[in-house]
Each structure stands twice: as C-alpha cells, then as structure tokens.
Amino acid sequence: MKLSEQSFIQSAATVRTTCPYCGVGCGVNASMGKDGTLAIAGDADHPASRGRLCVKGSALGETVGMQGRLLAPMLRDADGDGGGALREATWDEALDKVAAGFQRIIAEHGPDAVALYVSGQLLTEDYYVANKFMKGYVGSANIDTNSRLCMSSAVAGHKRAFGEDVVPGCYEDFELADMIVLVGSNAAWCHPTLYQRIARAKEARPHLKIVVIDPRRTATCDIADLHLPLKPGADVALFNGLLAYLAQQNRLDAAFVAGHTTGLDDALAAAGQGGNLLEVARACRIDPQLLRQFYEWFAATDKVVTAFTMGVNQSSSGADKVNAIINCHLATGRIGKPGMGPFSLTGQPNAMGGREVGGLANMLAAHMDLDNPDQRAALQGFWQAPRMAERPGLKAVDLFQAIEAGKVKAVWIMATNPLVSMPDADQARRALAKCELVVASDIALGTDTNAVSHVLLPALGWGEKDGTVTNSERCISRQRGFLSAPGAARPDWHIICDVARRMGYAGFDFTAPHEIFDEHARLSAWQNGTPGQRRRLFDIGGLAGMTRAAYDALAPLQWPVLAGAAASLAAQGEEQEAAREAAQEADASTRLFGDGMFSFPDGRARFVATVARAPANLPDGDYPLVLNTGRVRDQWHTMTRTGKSPRLAEHVPEPFVDMHPQDALLWGVKAGELARVVSGWGSVVARVQHGGGIARGSVFMPIHWSAQTASDARVGAVVNPAVDPVSGEPEFKHTPVRLEPFGVNWYGFILSRSELPLLEAAHWTRIQGADFIRYELAGRKPFADAAGWGRALLGVAPHEHGAADDEGADWIEAEDRNGGVYRAAHLVDGRIEACLFVSRRQDLPARAWLAGMFAKERLAPADRMGLLSGRAREQGVDAGPTVCSCFGVGRKTIEIAIRQHGCKDAAAVTACVKAGGNCGSCIPEIRAILAEARAVEN
C-alpha cells in the first residue's frame, strides 16, 4: 500500500526485520519504493523461514496505514464505562495522570493494588522494562501477559520436567525426524511456514510419518499418514497409555532413565501399569486399530518430534498434558538429539522473549525463580531495586476477578485487547468498568478495551518500533524500525520509563533499546552458575557490551550465547552471516539437554505423574455441546492489523460456527443461516457451516471478531473461565454450550465507501474491501417502505423516489415485493458510493464482481443494469469464495482450471492459476477441491 498518509524514513537499502505474527519468527525484507509503496518479501538468509512468508506476513504492507491509529495521548474525564468523552492531551498531562494515579493507590492500598497486563506483541526490551518496573520498583508481581492465555502450560510443563522453561530442539529437527506428531496443532493455518517446511520434508522423504492428534480434521491433516480424532481433553489419557505401552514393549531407554532422570515409577503408576489399549481407546474415543498403529510407530521410531500448541496448552489440565508428552520422550531418551524431542510451538511472536524476562506473574527475569530467595536477592542487587516482589502475582483470570472485586484498583494494559481475548470476557468488561484507573497503551484507537479506559497512550507499531523478539526455537531476531513514529506515538519501553521516573524510580534512564538489551544480556549471566547452583541455560552474556551499531547489525541466533567471540565480532562490524556463525561457535547451542544434564540442582530431569481427568466443566442437559475455539488462516488476534487488509478478509469474511450436520438438524439450525451460541457465561451469533471435519457433540468457532468488526461475535464472552491449577491457563478448548436459531426476516449485504451506523440490522459483520467497506447483515424489521428503508440503511438523505440527493447524485433501486427482494445503489457523478442487496432468502448476488464496480470512476449503463439485476454483465466474472489469498484466486477459478486443463494435483493447479504458489497455506484446500472433482467424475 502507499504510505502517503504517514511520514517514513526511506532508505535505498532493504531493511531486515521480523514478522509480528506467530511464533515461527519469519524474517522479512521491507523496502520502500519511490512511489511510497512498501514492498514486503521473505528474508532468504533468516534461519527460521529461509525466505518464506505466509499470507499474513506477505500482506504486512497493507496493514501499516494510519486508518484507526491512536496518534496522541487521550484522557477520559468521566468514569471509564463509556459514558465520558475522550479528549486529546499532551504527553506530560497523560503521564502525570498515570504516575500520580499509581502513586496514590500504592500509598493508600499497597503495591498489590496496582497491576500491569502486557502482551506477546511487545518486544523483549519493552517486556524487560515493564517487568523491572513492576517487580523491582513497585514491589509487586502483579504483571501478567496474554501469553498466559496460550503458552503458560508449556512453561509450567518445562519447568516441572527440566527445571527451566526451555524448548530443547530446533526447526531443523522437523527435517531430520522420521516421525512428527502434531498434537492440538493446526500448523497449516497457525504456523504456515513451518508447516510447509514439514510438507517439503515429507515430499523429499516419503517414509517420514506424520501423525495429527486433534478432535477436528483440519487442513494440517492434508499431509498426515494418521489422524487420531481424540475426544476433546483426552490428551493425558492418550500419552499415559503410550507411556505404559512403551514400558510393556520394553522400549524404554533404561540407561538414560537411570542416569539422567527421576520419578519414572510414579509416572508409570499414574499412567496405569496395565496399559489396556482398549480402555485407552474408549477413553479417547479413538478406533483401537488407529491407536495401536500410533503406539507401534512411536515405539519403533527413534527420531520422533512431538510438537504441541494451543490444543494442549489451553486446558484446565494443560500442564499435565505437556508433561504426559514429555514423559514419553524422557522415557525413551528422545530429547536433545537431532530429529527428536518434545517441541512447544509458540503462539505469539515474542511470547518466548517475554518468558525470558519474567513477563509472567510467577516468574523473574533471566529465568530466575520468584520463590527462590537467593535469586530474588541477586536480582534486587543487580537492579539496585528499592523493593522486590516476594510472592507470585495474580495470573490473568485471577487478575480481572481481583479488579472486579476492588482489590486491584489500577491496571495498565499494553498491546492487547482483553475484553475480546479473555475468557468470560463480559466479566473483564465489568471489572474494567469498576476500576479506578485503567490505562491502555495501544496502536489502535477503537478497541473494546480502549472504550472503557481512562488514559490512552499511543504506542509504536510494527515497522516503527525497534528491538528484539525470540521465536519458538530460541532464536533471537531483530525487529527493526523503518517508518518514523506517527503522530505523537512512542515506544512502549520509553513510555514505561517516563512513568517510572515520574514516580521517583531510578534505573530507568535508558535512551535507546540497545541499552536495555545490554542490561538484559548482562543480567542473564549475573550470578549464573555460582558454587552449589546449577547454571541456568538461558544465558546471553556473550551479547553484552554491544555498541548501538553492533546491536543494529545483530543477526538471528539461538540462545544460549555464552561469553566468547560473538559480541566482539559483532562489535567489529562483521557481516551478518559471519556474526551468526561466530555466535553459534561461541557456545551457542542448536539443541539443549544433549548431554543429559538438566537445570535442576542434581542435573536430572523429572518425570511428572499425570492423571487423566475430565475438563472442569462438562456438558449437561442445558449445555450439551462442547465449544472449541481457535484461529483462521488469514487473521491474527482481534484483527486490529490484519483486518485492514482486503485480501486477508476474503478467505473467511464472517464469524462462523462449524458443526456436524446431524447436530445442526437436532438444534434446528441450517448451514448458511445464523445461530446463537450460548454458554453459562455469555452468547454470540455466527453463521452455521458444515466444514466436514468435526465430530458430533462438538462445535468450533474462531476468536478474531470484536465489537468493531461484528455486532455480536466476541467468542471470549462465551468461553468458560476455568483454568489449569498449575499454569493458570484458561480452558479455551472445552466450554459447554447450546445452539439456538437466530431468526431473521431478511439477509443482505452492503458495499459502501464510508462507515455506516447499521441501525436497521439485527446482526452485522464488517469486512474491509479494497475501495469500500462490506457489511454482511441480517434483520428482523420488515422493509415495507423499501425506498425509505434502503436510504436509511445506506445513510442517504431522504428524498422523493428517484430524486437526486444533490447535483450529480443518483438513487437507483429495484424491488420484488412478492419475492422479498430489494436492491438499491447510490451514485454520485456516475461513481458508485454504496449498494444494498436484500432478500428474504440467502440467494444473494456474488460479492466479488460487485467489488469491481468500486474500482471504476464511472459506471457504464450495463453496469447499472447489472446492479439492479444482481448479475454481472460478463459471464465468468465471479471467481467464487477466495481460496488463495496471496494471488486472490477463488474456488470457481480453480474448479474451472481442473475441468478445462485436467489438473490432477495441486502443482498442476498452481501452474494454471498460481494458487498455492507463494506461501502454500491454501494447498490443503486445493487438494480438497481436487478430491471433490474426482468424486464427481466417478
């Protein structure tokens, strides 16, 4: 996109940076054209992605414009319940209000009466300063992060098993493995470039076995040799059964277990020595033959990588699920060696960096333990902090409950939108409405959370801010700024330091991010490995002492990086590749635990006895279905960024509820119609679909829609707030719900160049188009006076039928009263401004060809007739629903290519129409279309 609305620093050189989305951590090359167009490409030299980007990363240039940006500090003078108006303020006024408010509340109620709620979207330097501010100077551990909602069970599992939060492997292991087990991971959509790396490895080595363990049949199953559609929540039973099976078959590594672990007997006792496969299959609701196949393959294959993500972590027994997986790897010695090991796939771009600096309420910086008094004292001495938090703070769900209860009276929210993303999100709304002081640092002005905040602080976004992130394989990469700060926006670390200094705290005199990174690196080596204490594996002391130039040139590298050649070479200005190689030679390890030494004082790993237990809330007569939540391929979090991209909007434009057709029949809802999903905590409305990959008794909904993008689709409002007792991670994958028909009298859609109030609609979804906004709507109020009703809906001033609103304006319409169909368009000087299509049925015109009308400066007479008839004037112009977002290829285009050119595989389709030729995320869908075509032929 052109950045004419934003000033920017333009350089002839391409800027190497890192994608701000998932935890794969792909390298990005960003360059500015002479016409102000931002070009985005993959960085072929980045070790995580080797030049590949998914469609979200490829579309980054479409998401950096100023539309909807928060550009100045703002204050709400009345209560933060939405009743008071916001007004623009100076930075001094806003910062003084935050500092004074925190100081007053701390003085009156103590340090635990204030809190920070931060995000995996922050850079490590931001995270570090926030943690230092809260734990070392305020003196409370009430700082938690939205990573609590996605990765804290992995953290807990790692610490219980290894003594430290460490991912032992690296991405190369996926290419070296002989078997990859993907558990609760739709990697094809959620970690696309890594998934494509696995797919290429499978293609090169067909004997590589891929097992997908997931209640849904997702796009990831496209390359699977075996899919185990286990009962939601049954992961512990499955892996306990595997552990028992391995013991029965004498496939344990006795030498490794004896020399490097402890606790196997208790873990086996908890798993059940009998290992009755039929009982396990019944508990997991899996075909016994499929289960046996998986167990036999795992037992017979040395090089196994078991990768897990939200389907494992987001559970009231998430930590036990993680440890049940790790137990199987420890028992067979399959850890720390090429092509094997448990692998936590991180959700957010810097969830790992946040964990390194103690961003969770129960951790300290540099992997120190909050409950260890010696490490607390060491950190306090290093920081020269006036006070240190002495006990764990409130985890996310507990934090918002404490806010509602009045125990926490001030909260500062950074780079996240908890009123959408939290479970029981309406409770979070009630909490913030009662809070004395709610501060939000954000890049977006219009969010659910900002609507109830007292102070809004404009932060820098991707492309503007400067710092580091750490991906799933412990690779530290630079996120470099190449756009100047818009408006009055500032870096998050800078804002925190400003508040800290106003509160009288020393130690926050940083002037640039490299200074923060240097302190972070020095701390990682501080008193690390003193006599009687095992070394913490997180150590990047070799990167301490870098100049600003060396920091700016820092190449991606994995930790640990001990003192050695890395920093000196970087300081001498060596080229990136040379610096990277030197760093890896300077004791930076690709894999950890290969020597059998773990982070506990005795050097031994721990087996954790895990017992299969039911989820916290079970279906009953009122709520007999189980709701599972997750992501869609082309969107990220609450769409404040990806929602700006027209091409990302087309693949899944509306919130949906996916369910089995028989369940839909039972509940009286139909595919394509709207239904209300109701739990004991709230409800949402979405369009019913039958994706074909979900079992009876379960439904699935995506998480992305907010109050700005849909009338009633905040899925967090439905999700139950049960949490894992160890990790505090919520149960996003198992909420009992029921469905109710959402009756309407009409369905419709609008394409408009301007925002509309939609007062006549009972339900709507907002979708960003290239030259317009698209609204999908439904309503209950009959449109008896069609002309007046249509004008009101489009915001056009009421005039007599056919009259111009002003000089050069036209209103054209067509109505079939008997058929319940109405169409209207508003034109100015022959250029379409808005159009409306309504029907009592869902047989509405295709949207794609209508979108093309908005690219025209003036409509031809045939175009006007097409608008009224609801049909394109040219045959074949409707490409159908988008399949390939990278190239904008629709389903009908692919179907035509298959028929006309005889395409037999995805490669042939790519050769014909380009679909699948960039990031490859759509290849599973292309293969499904090919399979349907073959079925029709037969």
N, C-alpha and C positions, 0 to 999 in steps of 0.2 A: 504494500500500500504506500501511497505518498504521504510524507510526514509534513506537509506544508503547514499544518496547524501546530506543529511542535518544532521548536528550535533544536538543533542537534549538532554534535561535533562530527564533522565529516572528515574522514581520512582516506587517503588513497589506498592504504593497506587494509586488508581484511582483518577484522577483529575476531580472535578466537575466544569463544565463551562456552557456556554450558547451558543446556536446556533446563527450563524451570519447572518441568512437569515431573514425571515419575522417577523412581529411584535408580533406573538404569544409568542415568547420568551421561547422556549422549553429548558429544562435542558438537558445537555449532560454529560455523563460519558466517559472520554477519558483515555485509558490506553495503555501502550507500552509493547508489547511482547518482549521476549528475542531475537527474530529474527528480531527486528526492525520494526515489523508490528504495526500500530496504530489501536487499536480496538475502535470502537465508539458504544455507546449504550445510550438509554434514561435513564434519572435520575428519578427513581420512586418516589423520595422524592420532586421533584420540583413541586410546586403547579400549574404551568401553564400547564404542559404537562403530569404529572403523569407517566413518563416512556416511553411515546410515542415519536417517531420522524417520520417525513415524509421522503420520499426517498432522498431529498436533504440533510437533516440532517444526515441520515444514511450513506450517501456517503462522509461525510466530510473527512474521512481518505484518500480518493482518490484525494483530491484537495490541499493537503498541500506540495506537492513536489516542487522542485526548477525549474521545467521547466517554462521558460518565466519570472522568477523573476528578478526584479530590485534589484541588490545586492550592488551597490556602487553609490555614487553621480556622476552625469554626467552633463556636460556642452556642449551647442551648441554654438560654437564660431561665427557662421554666423547668419543671420536672422532666426527666428523660423518658416519659411514657408516650412520646409522640405528640403531646399537646403543645409543647413550646416550640417556637420557631428557631431555626439556626440563623446565626449571623456570622459574617466573616470577622476574624480577629487577627491581631498581629501575633507573631511567634512569642514575643515577650508576654503578652497577655495570656495566651493559651498555656505556655509553660509555667508561668507563675500560678495559674489556677490548678494545674496538675500537682506541682510541688507543694503548694500550700495545702491543698486538699489531702494529700498523702501525709504530710507532716501533722496536720491537725488530728487526723484519725489515728495515726500511730501514737501520738501523745495522749489521746483520750482513751484508746481501747487496746493499745499494744500492737506490735508488728504483725501479728497473725490476723489483724482486722483488715489488711490490705493484701492484694494478690495481683499476679501477672498471669495472663493466659496467652501463650505465644504459639508459634507455628513452624512446621517443617518447611514453610516458604521463606523463612528468614535465612540469611547467610550465617555461616559459623561465627563470624565476627559480631553480628547483631546478637546472636544467641549467647555468646560469651559475656558480653557486656550486661545483658539482661540478667543472666544468672549471677554474675558478680554483684550487681546492684541489689538484687533481692536477697540472696543468701548471705552475702558478706557484709552488707551495709544496712539494709532494712533489718536483717536478722531473722527472717522467716523463710521457710522453704515453700511458701505458697506461690510457687511458679510452676505451672504445668503447661502442657502443649497439646495441640491437636494430634500430635504423634501418639499420644495416649490412646486415641481412638483407632489407631491402625497398627502400631508396632510394639506396644509395651508388653504384650505377651511374649514376643520374641525376646525382648530384653530380659524379662524375668526368667524365661527358659534358659537362655545363655548363661545368665549369672548363676542359676542353680546348678547347671551342668558343668560349666567351665570355670566358674569363679570370677568371670568378667564378661561383659557384653561384647562378644567377639564373633564375627562371621568368619569361619576358618578358611573358606575357599575363595575362588575367583571365577570369573566368567569362562576362562579357558577350560575349566573343569567340565563344562557342558559339552565341549567339543571332544574331550578325552574320555568321557564316560562311555560305558557300554549299556547303561540303563539310566534313564532320567525319570524320576517320579515327581509329577507336579500335583501338589496337594492343595486344594482350595485356591487354585490359581488359574484365572482366565488370562494367561500371559499373552495370548494372541491379541487381546484388546487392551490389557492393562500394562504390559511390559513388551510392546510390539517389537522393538529392535532386537531385544534378547530372544524373543520367541522366534524371530526369523533366523537368528544365529543358530538356534536349536534345529529349525527346519532345514537349514543348509547342511548341518552336520548329519542329520538323518538322511538327506538325499545323497551325501557323499559316502555314508556308511550305513547302508540299509539294515545291517544287523543291529544297529543301535535301537534299543527298545524304549518306547515312550509309553508311560503309564499315566493316565489322568484320573485323579480321585476327586470327584466333585458331584454333588447332588444333581447339578444341571449338566446337560450335554451342551457345552459351549463351543465357540469357534476353536478353542485350543485342542479339542478332540479331533480336529481335522488331520493331524499327523499321528494320532495315538494308535498304538498297537493294542491297547487295552484301556477301556474306560470302566471305572468302578463307580456307579452312581449310588454312593452310600447314603444312608439315612442322615439327614442333617444333624450334626452334633455328635456323630458316632466315631470320630477320628481316633479317640483314645482306645476304644474297643478294637478297632482295626489294627492299630500298631501294637497294642498289648498282645493281640493274637499273633502278630508277626513275631514279636519277641519270643513268645512261648514256642512258636513253630521252629524258630531258629535254634532254640535250645534243644527241642526234641530231635531235630535233624542233625545235631552235633555240628552246627555251622557257626558256633561262637569262636572267637579268637581268644583262646584261653590264656595265651601268653600276654597279649595286650591287656586283657581284663585284669589279670593278676598283677601286672607290672605298673599299670597306669590308671586304674580306676578303683572305685569302691562303691558298694551298695547294690551289686547285681542281685544278690539273693533276695533282698527286699523287693526289688523291682520285678523279679520273676514271680515272687509270691503274690504281688499285687496283680500281675498280669494273668495269673492262673496257670499253675504248672500243667494242668491237663491239656490246655490248648485245643479244646474241642472246636474243630473248624466249622462244623455245622452250627454250633451255638454262636460263634462269632459271625457267621454269615447271616444268621437270623437277627442278631442284634444290630448288624449294619445294614440289613435289608439288601443284601447283595447275593446274586447267584453263587452258590458254593463253588461251582466249577471256575467261575471268574476269580473268586477269592483264592482258590488253590493255585491257579495259574500265576497270580501276582506273587504269592508267597514262594512258589517254586522258583520263579525268575529271580526274586530278590536273593534267595538263598544261594543260587548258583552263580550269581554275577558279583564279582569283586568290585568293579568300578561302577558304583551307584551314587548318583547325586539325587538327594531328595529335597526339592525346592518347595517352599510353602510361603503363603502370604495370607491375605485377609480371611479366606475361608477357614483358616486355622486360628489366626490370632483373635479375630473379632468374635469372641465367645466367652461365656461365663466359665468355661473350663479351658480357655486358650493356652495358659501357661502349661497345663498338663498335656495338652495336645502337642505343644512344641517339645516337651521333654519325652513324651512317648516316641516321637520321631527320632530325637537324638539318642535315646536309649538303644534303638536298633543299630545305629551307626557305631556307638561306643562298643556294643556287644560283639560286633564283627570287626572292630579295628578299622573301620572305613571312615577315616577322618584325617585331615591334614596331608593327604597324599593326592597326586594328580588324578583327576577324574572321579573323585569320591568325596562324600561328606554331606552333612545337612546344610541347607542354604536358605537363609531368610531373604526373600525378595522384598526390599523396602518399598513402601508406597510413595512417599514424597521425596522431592529432590534432595532435601537436606535433613531428613529425619535422622540419618546417621550422624551428621555434624552436630545436631542438637544433643544427641546422646553423648557425644564426646565431651561436650562442655557442661553436662549436667542439667540439661533442659527439663528433665522430668522432676517431679516434686519429691522423689525418693532417691535422688542421685546427687553427687557432687561433680564438679568439673574434673576433667582428666581421668575419668573412670574411678575416682575415689568414692568411698562408701560413706554415706551420711551417718550410718550407725557406728562408724569406726572413729573413736575419739582421737586417736593418733593422727588419722588422716584429716579430720576436721581441724585439728590444731596446725597441721602442716599447711593446709590451705589458708587458714586465717593468717599464719605468719607470712606466707608468700604474698597475699593480698594486702597485708598490713591493715586488715579489716577491723573495724571497731567492735563488731559482734558477729557471731556465726550462728546460722540456724543449727539447732541441736536435735531436731526431730523431723521426720518426714512431713511434708506439707500436704495439702489437700489435692487429691487426684481430680481429674476433670469433672466427673459426675458429682463427686462429693463437694467440689468447689462451688458449683452452681446451686447445689442444695443449701450450702452454707450461706451463700449470698441471699437466697430467698428467706432463710431463717434469720437474717440480720447479723450473723456472726462475722461475715466479711462485708465491709461497708464501702470499699473502693476496689475497683478492678480495672486493670489496664490490659486491653485486648489488642494483640498485634498480628496483623496479616492473616486473620482467619474470621470466619463468619459463624459463630457457634449457634445462633438462632436458627440456622439451617442444618448444620452438620451434627449437632449434639443429639443424642437420644433423648426422647421425651422433650423435644425442642420447645414445646409450649411452656414447660417448666422453666427452661432457660430464659424465655421471654419474661415470664412473671418475675424471675429473680432479678433481671436487669432493671425492670420497671420499678422495683423496690429499692435498688441500690442507691446509696447517697451520691456516689461519684463513679461514672462509667466513662472511661477514656478509650478511644479506638484509634489506633494507627493503621492507616489503610491507603491503598491507591485509588479505591473506588468510593464515590460519594454515596450512591444509592444502594445500600445493602440492608438486610433485615436488622443486623446488629447496629449499624450506624443510626438507624431510625430511632433507637432508644438510648443513644449515647449522649452524654453531656458535653464532651470535648472530642472533636475530630482533628487528628493530626495527619497532614499529608506526607506520605512516605514515598520513597523511590520504588519504581518497579523494575522488572527485568529489562535489561538494555540500558538502564540508568544507574543501577547500584553496582558496587564493586566489592568483591570478597571471594570467599571460597565455599564450596559445598563438598560433601562426601557421599559417594554412591554406595550401592549395595555390596560391592566388593572391596570396600575400604579405600577407594581411590579418591584422593583429594584433587579437585579441579578448581580452576579459577572461573568465576563468573565476572566478566569484565564489562564495565560500563562503556558504551559508545554513543549514548544520547545524553544531552545535557539535562539537568534537572528541570522538569516542567513546573511553571508557576513558582510556588514557594516550597515545593517538596524537598525533604531532607532524608538522608539515610537513617534507618532505624537506630543504628548504634549512636549516631550523632544526637538524635532526639533523647535517647535514654541518658546520655552523658550530660546533656543540658539540664535535664530534670535533676539528676544526681548532684550536680554542682549547686543547683539552687537549694537543694536540701542540705548543703554543707558537707557533702561527702568528698573526700579526697580520693585519688586513684582513678579519676575519670577525665584525665587531661589528654586523652587521645586526640590526635589531629587527623589521622588517616587510618584506613583499615589495616595497612601493613603493620602498624604499631600494635594493634590489637592481636593480630595473628602472631606476632613475635612473642607477646606475653603468653598467649595460649600455648605456643610451642615450648617456651621455657618451663611453663607450669607442668607440661606433660612429663618432663624429665625430673622435676623437683622431688627430691627425696624418694625417687622411684628405684627400688631395689636396695634399700638400706639393709644392714645386717638383721637377720631374723624376719625379713619381709620379702616375699617373692616380688619380682618385678611385674608391674602392670604392663601388659602387652601394648596398650595404647601409649606410644612414645614417639613424638615427632620432634624430639630435641635436636635432631640433625638439621631441622629447618629454622632453628633460632638464629637470630643475628642477620637475617636478610635485609639488604637495603630495599628501598622502595622499588628501584629498578629490577632487583632480583625477584622481588615479590610479583611485580608486574609480569615478569617473564616466566614465572613458575609453571613448569609443565606438569601434566597429570601424573600422580604417583600414589602408590599404596602405602599405607602405614602398616607396621611401624617403620620409622626412619630415624635410626639412632645417630648419634654424633658421628660425623665422617665427612666424606667428600661432597655430599650433596649440596650443602649450603655454600661451601667455598666455591664450588664450580658455578653455582647459580650466581653468586656474588660477583664472579669474574665475567659474567655476561655470556656464558656459554650458550650455544644454540639449544632449543628445547629438547631435541632428541638426545643430544649428548648429556644434558642435565638429567633427563629421565633415566637413561642407562646408568649414569653415575649414582643416582639416588638408589636405584634398585640394588646396585652393587654394595652400597654403603649400609648393609644390614637391613634394607627394606625387604620384607618377605612377601612373596606372592601368596603363599599358604602358611597357615599357622597350625600349631599342635603336631606338626610332622615328627617332632622329636618325642612325642608322647608326654610332654610337660605342659601342665595346665596352670591356671592362675590362682588356684588355692594354695595356701601355705605349704601343704605337703606335695604339691605338684600333681595331684591325682584329680581326674575328672570324677564327677558324682553321677551315678545312676539315680534317678528320681522315681520313687514308687508312685505310679499314677493309677488311679481307679476310675473306670468308666462311670460317669454319672449323667443323669438326664439334664437337659438345659434348665435354667432357672424357672422358666415359665412354659408350661405345657399346654397344648391345645385342649379345649374343652367344648362343651355344648354351645357356649356363646361365641367362642372364637376357635373354630375347628381347623383352620388352615394355618400354615406356617409361612410367614413372610421372610424372604431372603432379600438383602439389598446389595447393590454393587454399582459398578461403573458401566458406562457405554464406551464404545471405541473412540469417539472423536471429541469427547468433552472432558473437562477437568473440574473437579470440586464443584463450586457453585456458579461456574460459568462467568465470573466477572471478567475473565480474559477470553477464554475460548468462545464464549457467547458472542463476541464481537465479529467472529469470522463467518462470513456467509457459507463458505464451503464446508466448515465443520458442522454447521447447523442442519445440513440436508440429510445426513445418514440416519439419524434418529431425531426428528424435529420435535417430538412431543413426549411428555411423560407417559409411560405405559405400565400396565400390569400384565405380566406374562403368566399364563396358567394353562392347565390341561383342559382340552375341550369338554371332557366329561364333567369336570368341576364347574366350568362355566355354565353348562346346561343345568346342573344342580342348583346353582345360585341365580339362575335366571338372567345371566348377562351374555352378550353376544360379542364376538370379535368385531372390532371397529367402533363399538359403542362405548359409552362412558360408564364407569362403575366407581362406587365409593369403597375404599379400603378402610376398614375400621378396626382399631385395637382398643385396649383398655386405656390408652394414653392419648389417642387422637385419631384423626382421619384425614385422608387425602382423596382426590379424584384423579383418575387416569383412564386412558383408553385401553380397552381389553385387546390382547393379542394372543395368538397361539403360536409360539415360536418353535414348538416341537421338541424342546429339549428339557422339559420339566415334568417331574412325576406328579401323580395325583396327590392331593393333600398339601402341595406347596405352591407358592406364588413368588414372583420375583419383581422387584421394582428398582429402577436406577435412582441415584441420590442427588442429581445435579440441580433440580429446579428450585427456585427461590420465589419469594413474593414479587420479585421484579420480572420474572420470566414465566410465571403461571399463576392462575388465580388461587389454586388450592392443591399444590403438589409438593410441599415440604415433607419429604418422607421421614425426616428426623422426628416430626411430630407424632408419628405412629410407632416408632421403634421403642421397645421397652428399655428401661434404664438399668436392667440387671448387669452386674459387672463381675469379672473374674476376681475372686477374693485375693489372689496373689498380685496380679498385674494391674487391676483396676480398669481393664479394657472392657468396653461395653459389648453387649450381645446383639450385634447388628445382623446376625445371620439367622436368628430364630425368635421371631415375635408372633405370638398367636393373633390371628386376625379373622375377620369375616368379610364377605363382599355383599354389597347392596347395589341394585340397579340405580343409576343416576338418571332419572327420567327427564327428557327434554322434548320440546316441541319442534325444534329445528336444529340443524347443523349448518355451519358455514365457515367462510374464511374471508379475510380482508388482506389486501396488499395496499400499503399506504406509505407515502413518503414522509409522513410525520407521525408522531406518537398520538394515540387515541385513548380516550378515557374508558371506552367499552362499557358504558353504563347499562346497556340493554342485555349484556351477556351474563349467563349464569356460570359459564366456565370459559376460560380462555388460556391460550399459550402464546407467548411472544417469541418470534423467531426472526433472527437478523438476516435480511437479504442483502444483495449487492447494492441496490439503489432504493431499497424500500424496507419496511418492516412488515412481516407477515404475522397475522393473527389467526390462529385456529380457534373457532368459537362454537358454542352451543348455547341455546337459550330456551326459556320456558314461556316468556311473554309472547303471545301471538302478534304477528305483524299485520294487523288489519289495515291500517293506513300505511301501505308499503312505502310510498314515496317519502312521507314524512319520517317514517321509522328509519328508512335507509339513510336519509340525510343526517338524522340524529346520531346514528351509529358511526358515520364517517366524519362527523363534526362539521358538516357543511351547513351554512346558514339556510333557514327555511325560506323557500320561495315557491311561487306557483309552479305547477308541473311544467317542466321543460324550460323554465326561465333561467337566464344566466344569473349567477351569483354576483358577478362583476364583469366588467368588459373582458371579453375573450374567454369566459368560463362556460363550460357546458355540463349539463347533467343528463346522462342517458340511462335508460332503465328498461327492463322487460320483466313482465310478471305473468306467471301461470297460476292463477288462484286455485284452480281445481287440483293441479299437481303439487301445489305448495312450493313453487319455485320462484325465486326473485333474484334478479341480477341488476346491478347498477354500477355506474362509473362516473367519476368526477374528473373532468379535463379542464385544463387552462391553456389557452393558446394552442390547442391540439395536442398537448402533452398530458399524459395520464398522471393524475395526482393520487388517485385511490380507486379501488374497485372492490365490490362486495358481491359474494355469491352465497345464496342461502337456499336450503332445501329441507323439506320435512324428512327426507331420506338422506343417505350418505353418498348418493350418486352425484358428487360434486366434480367440477372440471379439474383436470390436472393442473397443478400449480406451476410446473416448470415453464411451460410455454407462455403463461401469463407473466411470469417474471421477466421474460424477454421484452415485454411491452414497455417496461420501465427504463430500458436502455435506449429507447427511441426518443428523439427530440420531438417528433410529431407522428401521430398515428395516421395511417392510411385508412381510407374508407373500409377496406376489407378487414382491417384490424378492429375497427369499431363494430363491424358485424360479428366478428369473432368473439368480442367481449360479450355481446348480447346473446349470441347463440351458445356460448360456453364451449366452443370448439375452435381449435386452431385452424387458420385458413390453409396451412400447408400440412399435408399428411406426413406422419412420421416425425413430427417435431417434438413429441412428448417422449423423453428418454426414460421415463419411469423413475421410481424411487432411486436415490443415489446409492450406489454400491461402492465405487471408488471415489473417495473424496479428493485424493491427490489430483486426479485428472477430470473430475466431475462427470464420471461415466455412470449412467443409470442402468437399471436392471433390464429395461426393454432393449437398450442398445446391445447389451451382452447377449440377450436371447436371440436377437436378430443375427448377430455375428455367429452364434452357434449354429443357427439354421442355415444361413447363407454360405458360410465358409466351412462348415463341417468341423468346427473346433472340437477336439476330443479331450483336451486338458487345459489347465489354467495357463500354461505357457502359450498355447495357441490363441487363447482369448487375449492375452497381453499383446501378442504380435499383431492382432487385428485392431484392437481398440485402446491399447495402452493400459487398461485397467489391471492393477496388480503390479505395474512396472516400476513403482517407486518404493514405498515402504513395505508393501506386501501384506498389509493388515487386512485387505479385502479378499485375499486369496481363498480363505476358508469359505466365504460367501460365494465366490465364483465357482468353487468346486461343488457347492450345494446346488447352484443353478444348473451346472453341467449334469449333476445326478438327476435332477428333475427332468431335464431334457431327455436323458437316456430312458427314464421311466416312461415318458410319453411315447417315445419311439417304439418301445417294447409293448 
